[in-house]
């Protein structure tokens, strides 16, 4: 099942066009109304912040958040593993229920527990990338992100012999560096359409209720391991998952991997991965246009600010 094409894919080009229209109009027709430019700059910043914190808005680029409901299936996805105990326990629950999961793993943890990844793949689950250090700051600069992604990919490839095609950004932060590298690597960016909040709260009934809101084509965001900053936290999914599996099955929903849900391969073919090409960054047109637009707005705002003094 393919993903529907959201109308928001036109959001960023529209924002850039409006930005330059405002700049030109303010300079030509309303040069004494410089606050107009500052107000627009503020609205632009808010829009970019909103688009950066939610991949499902598709403002910076496409993300696989929900498939077409042509098939009664959902994708259960698990972030922040692998963990030698909790990931195995969750995988066993999935196996007993005849369900398949997608595990977005942290590279540093994959280096510590490669055997867990091998078991997941052997049992038909999907493994994707979730960064090497799970540090959102690397998402703000292309070289930082590329280095982190490459390290995470190397850790997973060393464990299972595959290069994953799927990537979920840490804390869901998306920006132009991500989508610039995505094009270069031909990655599938993983979003979600149902969020259980099990990474933030410990209330099992609430987590279960939120997850059971899923329907055909949904991608459910869950966690199979404690966060790096709090390794002693017991993942509430250990207690919530049995009821979630039973509830989704009672709806007649098949639980499949994201690759199956969207009919996209989980891995790259070995000959399709060009290591040198992956390391060579090239800025695309939309990436450059965004940078120039932000620079133009800031310089214009400074110019009118100085005139007002």
C-alpha positions as CSV (number, residue, x, y, z in Angstrom):
1,X,0.0,0.0,0.0
2,X,1.4,3.4,-0.9
3,X,1.1,6.4,1.3
4,X,-1.4,9.1,0.3
5,X,0.2,12.2,-1.2
6,X,-0.4,15.0,1.3
7,X,-1.3,18.5,0.1
8,X,1.2,19.8,2.6
9,X,4.1,18.7,0.3
10,X,3.5,22.1,-1.3
11,X,3.8,23.9,2.0
12,X,7.5,24.8,1.9
13,X,7.6,26.0,-1.7
14,X,4.5,28.1,-1.0
15,X,6.1,29.6,2.1
16,X,9.3,30.5,0.2
17,X,7.3,32.2,-2.6
18,X,5.2,34.2,-0.1
19,X,8.4,35.2,1.7
20,X,10.0,36.7,-1.4
21,X,6.7,38.3,-2.3
22,X,6.6,40.0,1.1
23,X,10.2,41.2,0.8
24,X,9.6,42.7,-2.6
25,X,6.4,44.4,-1.7
26,X,7.8,45.8,1.5
27,X,10.8,47.3,-0.3
28,X,8.8,48.6,-3.3
29,X,5.4,49.6,-2.0
30,X,5.5,49.7,1.8
31,X,9.1,50.6,2.7
32,X,7.8,52.6,5.7
33,X,5.9,49.5,7.0
34,X,8.9,47.5,8.0
35,X,7.0,45.9,10.9
36,X,5.2,43.9,8.2
37,X,8.4,42.1,7.5
38,X,9.1,41.4,11.1
39,X,5.6,39.9,11.7
40,X,6.0,37.7,8.6
41,X,9.4,36.6,9.8
42,X,7.9,35.6,13.2
43,X,5.2,33.6,11.5
44,X,7.7,31.9,9.3
45,X,9.8,30.9,12.3
46,X,6.7,29.4,14.0
47,X,5.8,27.5,10.8
48,X,9.3,26.1,10.5
49,X,9.4,25.1,14.2
50,X,6.1,23.3,13.7
51,X,7.3,21.5,10.6
52,X,10.5,20.5,12.2
53,X,8.9,18.9,15.3
54,X,6.4,16.8,13.3
55,X,7.4,14.7,10.3
56,X,3.8,14.0,9.6
57,X,3.2,17.6,8.4
58,X,5.5,16.9,5.4
59,X,6.6,20.5,5.3
60,X,10.3,19.7,4.7
61,X,9.8,16.5,2.8
62,X,7.9,13.2,2.6
63,X,7.6,10.8,5.5
64,X,5.8,7.5,5.7
65,X,3.2,8.2,8.4
66,X,0.1,6.4,7.2
67,X,-0.7,4.0,4.4
68,X,-3.8,3.8,2.3
69,X,-6.4,1.7,4.2
70,X,-6.7,-0.8,1.4
71,X,-5.7,-3.6,3.7
72,X,-6.7,-4.2,7.2
73,X,-3.2,-4.0,8.6
74,X,-1.2,-1.7,11.0
75,X,2.5,-1.3,11.7
76,X,3.7,-1.5,15.3
77,X,7.0,0.3,15.5
78,X,9.4,0.3,18.5
79,X,12.1,3.0,19.1
80,X,15.3,3.2,21.2
81,X,16.4,-0.4,21.4
82,X,17.9,-2.9,21.2
83,X,18.0,-3.9,24.8
84,X,19.1,-7.4,25.7
85,X,16.1,-7.9,28.1
86,X,13.2,-5.6,27.1
87,X,13.6,-5.9,23.3
88,X,13.7,-9.7,23.6
89,X,10.6,-9.7,25.8
90,X,8.6,-7.6,23.4
91,X,9.7,-9.6,20.4
92,X,8.6,-12.8,22.2
93,X,5.1,-11.2,22.7
94,X,4.9,-10.3,19.0
95,X,6.0,-13.8,18.0
96,X,3.4,-15.5,20.2
97,X,0.7,-13.3,18.7
98,X,1.9,-14.0,15.1
99,X,2.6,-10.2,14.7
100,X,5.6,-8.5,13.1
101,X,7.2,-5.4,14.4
102,X,9.6,-2.7,13.1
103,X,12.4,-1.8,15.5
104,X,14.2,1.6,15.0
105,X,17.4,1.0,16.8
106,X,20.1,3.3,18.2
107,X,23.5,2.5,16.7
108,X,25.4,2.7,20.0
109,X,23.0,0.1,21.5
110,X,23.2,-2.0,18.4
111,X,27.0,-2.3,18.9
112,X,26.4,-3.6,22.4
113,X,23.7,-6.1,21.5
114,X,24.1,-7.3,17.9
115,X,22.7,-10.7,18.8
116,X,19.4,-9.1,19.6
117,X,19.2,-7.6,16.1
118,X,20.1,-11.0,14.6
119,X,17.3,-12.6,16.4
120,X,14.8,-10.0,15.3
121,X,15.7,-10.4,11.7
122,X,15.7,-14.1,11.9
123,X,12.1,-14.0,13.2
124,X,10.8,-11.8,10.4
125,X,10.9,-8.4,12.1
126,X,12.2,-5.3,10.5
127,X,15.2,-3.2,11.7
128,X,15.5,0.4,10.9
129,X,17.8,3.3,11.9
130,X,17.2,5.7,14.7
131,X,20.5,7.5,14.8
132,X,23.8,6.4,16.4
133,X,23.8,8.6,19.5
134,X,20.1,9.5,19.6
135,X,21.1,13.2,19.7
136,X,18.6,15.6,18.1
137,X,21.3,18.3,17.7
138,X,23.0,16.4,14.9
139,X,19.8,16.9,12.8
140,X,20.6,20.6,12.5
141,X,23.7,20.4,10.4
142,X,24.3,18.2,7.4
143,X,27.8,16.9,8.2
144,X,26.9,16.1,11.8
145,X,23.8,14.2,10.7
146,X,25.6,12.4,7.9
147,X,28.3,11.2,10.4
148,X,25.8,10.1,12.9
149,X,23.7,8.3,10.3
150,X,26.7,6.6,8.8
151,X,27.9,5.4,12.2
152,X,24.4,4.0,13.0
153,X,24.2,2.3,9.7
154,X,27.6,0.7,10.1
155,X,26.6,-0.7,13.5
156,X,23.4,-2.3,12.1
157,X,25.2,-3.6,9.0
158,X,27.9,-5.2,11.2
159,X,25.2,-7.0,13.2
160,X,22.8,-8.2,10.5
161,X,24.6,-7.8,7.2
162,X,22.0,-5.4,5.8
163,X,21.9,-1.7,5.1
164,X,18.4,-0.5,6.3
165,X,16.4,1.8,4.0
166,X,14.2,3.1,6.8
167,X,15.1,5.9,9.3
168,X,13.1,7.5,12.1
169,X,14.6,10.7,13.4
170,X,15.3,11.0,17.1
171,X,12.5,12.7,19.0
172,X,10.8,13.1,15.6
173,X,12.8,16.2,14.7
174,X,13.0,16.8,10.9
175,X,14.7,19.6,9.0
176,X,16.4,20.2,5.7
177,X,19.6,18.3,6.6
178,X,17.5,15.1,7.1
179,X,15.8,15.4,3.7
180,X,18.9,16.5,1.9
181,X,20.7,13.3,3.1
182,X,17.5,11.3,2.6
183,X,17.6,12.0,-1.2
184,X,21.3,11.2,-1.3
185,X,20.9,7.9,0.5
186,X,17.4,7.1,-0.9
187,X,16.0,6.6,2.6
188,X,12.5,6.1,3.7
189,X,11.7,8.5,6.5
190,X,9.4,6.9,9.1
191,X,6.7,9.0,10.8
192,X,3.7,7.8,12.7
193,X,-0.1,8.3,12.7
194,X,-0.8,7.0,16.2
195,X,1.3,7.8,19.2
196,X,0.9,6.0,22.5
197,X,3.1,8.4,24.5
198,X,4.7,5.4,26.3
199,X,8.1,7.2,26.1
200,X,6.7,9.9,28.3
201,X,4.1,8.4,30.6
202,X,3.8,5.2,32.6
203,X,0.0,5.0,32.7
204,X,-0.6,1.6,31.1
205,X,-4.4,2.0,30.6
206,X,-3.8,5.3,28.8
207,X,-1.0,4.0,26.7
208,X,-3.2,1.0,25.7
209,X,-6.2,3.1,24.9
210,X,-4.2,5.5,22.7
211,X,-2.5,2.6,20.8
212,X,-5.9,0.9,20.2
213,X,-7.1,3.9,18.4
214,X,-5.2,2.5,15.4
215,X,-7.1,1.5,12.3
216,X,-6.2,0.2,8.8
217,X,-3.0,1.8,7.4
218,X,-1.9,3.3,10.7
219,X,1.7,3.4,12.0
220,X,1.8,3.1,15.8
221,X,4.8,4.7,17.7
222,X,5.9,2.6,20.7
223,X,9.2,2.0,22.6
224,X,10.9,-1.3,23.4
225,X,13.7,0.0,25.6
226,X,14.3,2.6,28.3
227,X,15.7,6.0,27.2
228,X,19.5,6.5,27.2
229,X,19.2,9.2,29.8
230,X,17.2,6.9,32.1
231,X,18.3,3.3,31.6
232,X,16.6,2.1,34.8
233,X,13.1,3.0,33.6
234,X,10.9,0.0,32.9
235,X,9.3,0.4,29.5
236,X,5.5,0.4,30.1
237,X,5.2,-1.4,26.8
238,X,6.1,-4.6,28.6
239,X,2.8,-4.4,30.4
240,X,0.7,-2.7,27.7
241,X,1.6,-4.8,24.7
242,X,-0.4,-7.9,25.4
243,X,-3.7,-5.9,25.6
244,X,-2.7,-3.9,22.5
245,X,-2.0,-7.1,20.5
246,X,-5.3,-8.6,21.6
247,X,-7.3,-5.4,20.9
248,X,-5.9,-4.9,17.4
249,X,-6.4,-8.6,16.6
250,X,-10.1,-8.3,17.7
251,X,-10.5,-5.5,15.2
252,X,-9.4,-7.9,12.5
253,X,-6.1,-6.0,12.0
254,X,-3.0,-7.8,10.8
255,X,0.2,-6.5,12.4
256,X,3.0,-6.2,9.8
257,X,6.3,-4.4,9.3
258,X,6.4,-0.9,7.8
259,X,8.1,-2.3,4.8
260,X,5.1,-4.6,4.2
261,X,2.6,-1.9,5.0
262,X,4.0,0.5,2.4
263,X,5.2,-2.2,0.0
264,X,8.8,-0.9,0.1
265,X,12.0,-3.0,0.7
266,X,13.4,-3.0,4.2
267,X,17.0,-3.1,3.0
268,X,19.2,-1.9,0.2
269,X,20.6,-4.4,-2.2
270,X,24.4,-4.7,-1.4
271,X,25.4,-3.4,-4.9
272,X,23.1,-0.4,-4.5
273,X,25.1,1.1,-1.6
274,X,27.9,3.4,-2.8
275,X,29.9,4.4,0.3
276,X,31.8,7.2,-1.4
277,X,28.6,8.7,-3.0
278,X,26.9,8.6,0.4
279,X,29.7,10.6,2.0
280,X,29.6,13.3,-0.7
281,X,27.1,16.0,0.3
282,X,25.3,17.9,-2.5
283,X,22.9,20.7,-1.6
284,X,19.6,20.4,-3.5
285,X,17.6,23.3,-5.0
286,X,14.9,23.5,-2.2
287,X,17.6,23.3,0.4
288,X,19.5,26.2,-1.1
289,X,16.3,28.2,-1.7
290,X,15.3,27.8,2.0
291,X,18.7,29.1,3.1
292,X,18.7,32.0,0.8
293,X,15.1,32.9,1.9
294,X,16.0,32.9,5.5
295,X,19.1,35.0,4.8
296,X,17.0,37.4,2.8
297,X,14.4,37.8,5.5
298,X,17.0,38.3,8.2
299,X,19.0,40.8,6.2
300,X,15.8,42.7,5.3
301,X,14.6,42.8,8.9
302,X,18.0,44.1,10.0
303,X,18.0,46.8,7.3
304,X,14.5,48.1,8.3
305,X,15.5,47.8,12.0
306,X,18.5,50.0,11.4
307,X,16.3,52.5,9.4
308,X,13.9,52.7,12.3
309,X,16.6,53.6,14.9
